Amino acid sequence: MGLLDRFRRKKDDESSRIARLLAGGRIVEGRVIDVLEDAEGRIIQVFYRFSVAGVDYESSQLLTAEQQLTNQYVPGARITIRYEQRRPANCVVV
């Protein structure tokens, strides 16, 4: 391992990124703009919009099995989002 390798930023895997955001991300309210359902009618992906400091962001997220059990992710519904303060586009649905 070279000297520069010690200072390079390591890429997070998806589960650690989500855990980090859930533990310490800023909270904002967003709105569901669309959903994607599977063949059985369960919502598996949510598309949402939120605003931070006057800037609008849109993103999507595959829902966990636990999130799929709730029926709160319908278009127009208010949802809670956690985001990274320096990069609000790095976000997750709570």
DACORNOR-V290671 format. One record per helix or strand of 3 or more residues. SS is the DSSP state (2 for helix, 1 for strand). FROM is the first residue (numbers start at 0). TO is the last residue. If there is no record, write none. Layout:
ss: [SS & SS]
from: [FROM & FROM]
to: [TO & TO]
//
This chain:
ss: [2 & 2 & 1 & 1 & 1 & 2 & 1 & 1]
from: [3 & 13 & 25 & 42 & 54 & 64 & 77 & 90]
to: [5 & 23 & 36 & 51 & 61 & 67 & 82 & 92]
//
